[in-house]
Amino acid sequence: MPKEWYSRDANRIADTDTSEIIQRKEMNNTIVADKKPYFMRYIYPDLMKKYNTYIKNADKKSVRQFGMSVKELQHKKNKTPEEQEFLRYYDMKLPVGNHPCVQNRICKRIEQEFDGYIQDHPPAKEFDYTILKTDVPYSRTQYQAIADLKIQYQKKVQEFMTDAYYRRIDQDDAVVARAMLLRSFRQRCSEICSNEEQLCNIVLDLCYRNNHSKQFAWDICGTQIIENLLNRHDRRISFPVLDEDGEIEFGGKKFTMTTMIEGVDL
C-alpha cells in the first residue's frame, strides 16, 4: 500500500515540490486514511483503551476550561472562538476516524440502542457459578500456585495481542500462535494440579469470585466445565433443529427442540 494513502507525513509539502506534486499531495491529504474508523475500536483492544483514555482526558480538560463535557460543548450554540478551536483540535487528535461512513453509523446506532441496557435490566439474581464445579476439594497451596500462573497468563496474552496488532500478524497465524500459548499454560497448570476436576474448581473460584475476565477459566478448563454441566444433567443435551412445523421461529425459519443423551435421540 502506498504510504501516502495512510500517512500525512508522506504528503508533507516540500520547498522543492513542483505545482503538480503539491496539487497531488493536497488532494491526498483530503482523503488520507491515517486513522482506523471508529467502529474498529471494538476489534482492537489496544485502540479501545487509547480511545477511552483520550475521551476521559479531553472531558476533564473541557470541564476545567469551559465547565462542560466535550459532548455538551459540541451541542452548545453560539460557541466562542476558543471553544471552536478546542473542538477542532479535539477532532484532529481523536485516535479514530469519526466520519459518518456506513460502518460508523451502524456502530453508533447499535451503541445508542444498547446504551444503559445492562443498568436498566439487571439480572434477577447473581449467577451461581458453583453449578460449573464439582465437589472435589483442593489445597490452598495449589490455589496460590494457579493464582500466580494466572497473573503470568494475563501478562503473556496482553503482550501477544499487542504484538499481533503492531506486527499485523495474519489472522490464521495469530490463531495458531495463541493456541500454542494456551497449550503451554494448560500444561503448566496440569503440572501443578493433575486432577482435572480439582484444577477446574480452582480456576472457577479464581475467576468467578470477582468481576474480572472469565477468559482464563474457559481457556484452561473449558472442556471440563462442559463435562461438569453434562454430568449435572445426566448427560442430556437439548438444542433446536430445523422443522417446518416447529414452534420456535428465528431468522425466517422454524425449529423444534430436541434432546439427546450421549448421542442417542430421545
CORZIMO-V144273 format. One record per residue. N is the residue number from 1. RES is the residue in three letters. PHI is phi in whole degrees, 0 to 359 (999 if undefined). Layout:
n->N res->RES phi->PHI
n->N res->RES phi->PHI
//
This chain:
n->1 res->MET phi->999
n->2 res->PRO phi->301
n->3 res->LYS phi->298
n->4 res->GLU phi->292
n->5 res->TRP phi->282
n->6 res->TYR phi->230
n->7 res->SER phi->232
n->8 res->ARG phi->289
n->9 res->ASP phi->299
n->10 res->ALA phi->291
n->11 res->ASN phi->253
n->12 res->ARG phi->291
n->13 res->ILE phi->282
n->14 res->ALA phi->256
n->15 res->ASP phi->298
n->16 res->THR phi->272
n->17 res->ASP phi->291
n->18 res->THR phi->282
n->19 res->SER phi->298
n->20 res->GLU phi->293
n->21 res->ILE phi->293
n->22 res->ILE phi->300
n->23 res->GLN phi->298
n->24 res->ARG phi->292
n->25 res->LYS phi->294
n->26 res->GLU phi->297
n->27 res->MET phi->293
n->28 res->ASN phi->300
n->29 res->ASN phi->294
n->30 res->THR phi->278
n->31 res->ILE phi->234
n->32 res->VAL phi->300
n->33 res->ALA phi->262
n->34 res->ASP phi->270
n->35 res->LYS phi->226
n->36 res->LYS phi->286
n->37 res->PRO phi->298
n->38 res->TYR phi->311
n->39 res->PHE phi->295
n->40 res->MET phi->287
n->41 res->ARG phi->294
n->42 res->TYR phi->278
n->43 res->ILE phi->265
n->44 res->TYR phi->248
n->45 res->PRO phi->303
n->46 res->ASP phi->296
n->47 res->LEU phi->290
n->48 res->MET phi->299
n->49 res->LYS phi->296
n->50 res->LYS phi->297
n->51 res->TYR phi->295
n->52 res->ASN phi->298
n->53 res->THR phi->295
n->54 res->TYR phi->297
n->55 res->ILE phi->298
n->56 res->LYS phi->298
n->57 res->ASN phi->292
n->58 res->ALA phi->295
n->59 res->ASP phi->297
n->60 res->LYS phi->299
n->61 res->LYS phi->294
n->62 res->SER phi->295
n->63 res->VAL phi->295
n->64 res->ARG phi->296
n->65 res->GLN phi->276
n->66 res->PHE phi->237
n->67 res->GLY phi->75
n->68 res->MET phi->206
n->69 res->SER phi->287
n->70 res->VAL phi->299
n->71 res->LYS phi->297
n->72 res->GLU phi->295
n->73 res->LEU phi->294
n->74 res->GLN phi->297
n->75 res->HIS phi->268
n->76 res->LYS phi->287
n->77 res->LYS phi->269
n->78 res->ASN phi->54
n->79 res->LYS phi->290
n->80 res->THR phi->283
n->81 res->PRO phi->304
n->82 res->GLU phi->294
n->83 res->GLU phi->293
n->84 res->GLN phi->296
n->85 res->GLU phi->293
n->86 res->PHE phi->300
n->87 res->LEU phi->291
n->88 res->ARG phi->296
n->89 res->TYR phi->293
n->90 res->TYR phi->301
n->91 res->ASP phi->295
n->92 res->MET phi->294
n->93 res->LYS phi->267
n->94 res->LEU phi->304
n->95 res->PRO phi->294
n->96 res->VAL phi->234
n->97 res->GLY phi->281
n->98 res->ASN phi->256
n->99 res->HIS phi->288
n->100 res->PRO phi->281
n->101 res->CYS phi->288
n->102 res->VAL phi->302
n->103 res->GLN phi->296
n->104 res->ASN phi->295
n->105 res->ARG phi->294
n->106 res->ILE phi->296
n->107 res->CYS phi->301
n->108 res->LYS phi->289
n->109 res->ARG phi->294
n->110 res->ILE phi->293
n->111 res->GLU phi->300
n->112 res->GLN phi->297
n->113 res->GLU phi->295
n->114 res->PHE phi->257
n->115 res->ASP phi->299
n->116 res->GLY phi->78
n->117 res->TYR phi->298
n->118 res->ILE phi->296
n->119 res->GLN phi->294
n->120 res->ASP phi->279
n->121 res->HIS phi->231
n->122 res->PRO phi->294
n->123 res->PRO phi->296
n->124 res->ALA phi->300
n->125 res->LYS phi->205
n->126 res->GLU phi->293
n->127 res->PHE phi->294
n->128 res->ASP phi->268
n->129 res->TYR phi->291
n->130 res->THR phi->295
n->131 res->ILE phi->291
n->132 res->LEU phi->270
n->133 res->LYS phi->260
n->134 res->THR phi->240
n->135 res->ASP phi->266
n->136 res->VAL phi->288
n->137 res->PRO phi->280
n->138 res->TYR phi->217
n->139 res->SER phi->266
n->140 res->ARG phi->295
n->141 res->THR phi->297
n->142 res->GLN phi->296
n->143 res->TYR phi->301
n->144 res->GLN phi->294
n->145 res->ALA phi->295
n->146 res->ILE phi->290
n->147 res->ALA phi->297
n->148 res->ASP phi->295
n->149 res->LEU phi->291
n->150 res->LYS phi->298
n->151 res->ILE phi->297
n->152 res->GLN phi->296
n->153 res->TYR phi->300
n->154 res->GLN phi->299
n->155 res->LYS phi->294
n->156 res->LYS phi->293
n->157 res->VAL phi->295
n->158 res->GLN phi->296
n->159 res->GLU phi->298
n->160 res->PHE phi->296
n->161 res->MET phi->296
n->162 res->THR phi->295
n->163 res->ASP phi->296
n->164 res->ALA phi->296
n->165 res->TYR phi->291
n->166 res->TYR phi->287
n->167 res->ARG phi->270
n->168 res->ARG phi->52
n->169 res->ILE phi->295
n->170 res->ASP phi->305
n->171 res->GLN phi->301
n->172 res->ASP phi->296
n->173 res->ASP phi->294
n->174 res->ALA phi->295
n->175 res->VAL phi->298
n->176 res->VAL phi->296
n->177 res->ALA phi->297
n->178 res->ARG phi->292
n->179 res->ALA phi->297
n->180 res->MET phi->293
n->181 res->LEU phi->297
n->182 res->LEU phi->293
n->183 res->ARG phi->300
n->184 res->SER phi->297
n->185 res->PHE phi->289
n->186 res->ARG phi->298
n->187 res->GLN phi->297
n->188 res->ARG phi->293
n->189 res->CYS phi->294
n->190 res->SER phi->296
n->191 res->GLU phi->292
n->192 res->ILE phi->281
n->193 res->CYS phi->218
n->194 res->SER phi->280
n->195 res->ASN phi->280
n->196 res->GLU phi->296
n->197 res->GLU phi->289
n->198 res->GLN phi->299
n->199 res->LEU phi->302
n->200 res->CYS phi->299
n->201 res->ASN phi->296
n->202 res->ILE phi->297
n->203 res->VAL phi->296
n->204 res->LEU phi->296
n->205 res->ASP phi->295
n->206 res->LEU phi->295
n->207 res->CYS phi->267
n->208 res->TYR phi->257
n->209 res->ARG phi->269
n->210 res->ASN phi->215
n->211 res->ASN phi->264
n->212 res->HIS phi->283
n->213 res->SER phi->300
n->214 res->LYS phi->260
n->215 res->GLN phi->299
n->216 res->PHE phi->301
n->217 res->ALA phi->299
n->218 res->TRP phi->282
n->219 res->ASP phi->291
n->220 res->ILE phi->270
n->221 res->CYS phi->232
n->222 res->GLY phi->304
n->223 res->THR phi->297
n->224 res->GLN phi->292
n->225 res->ILE phi->299
n->226 res->ILE phi->298
n->227 res->GLU phi->300
n->228 res->ASN phi->298
n->229 res->LEU phi->294
n->230 res->LEU phi->298
n->231 res->ASN phi->294
n->232 res->ARG phi->291
n->233 res->HIS phi->243
n->234 res->ASP phi->55
n->235 res->ARG phi->63
n->236 res->ARG phi->271
n->237 res->ILE phi->233
n->238 res->SER phi->246
n->239 res->PHE phi->204
n->240 res->PRO phi->277
n->241 res->VAL phi->233
n->242 res->LEU phi->302
n->243 res->ASP phi->202
n->244 res->GLU phi->302
n->245 res->ASP phi->256
n->246 res->GLY phi->294
n->247 res->GLU phi->266
n->248 res->ILE phi->255
n->249 res->GLU phi->249
n->250 res->PHE phi->202
n->251 res->GLY phi->60
n->252 res->GLY phi->79
n->253 res->LYS phi->235
n->254 res->LYS phi->245
n->255 res->PHE phi->224
n->256 res->THR phi->231
n->257 res->MET phi->284
n->258 res->THR phi->231
n->259 res->THR phi->235
n->260 res->MET phi->228
n->261 res->ILE phi->235
n->262 res->GLU phi->49
n->263 res->GLY phi->83
n->264 res->VAL phi->250
n->265 res->ASP phi->294
n->266 res->LEU phi->259
//
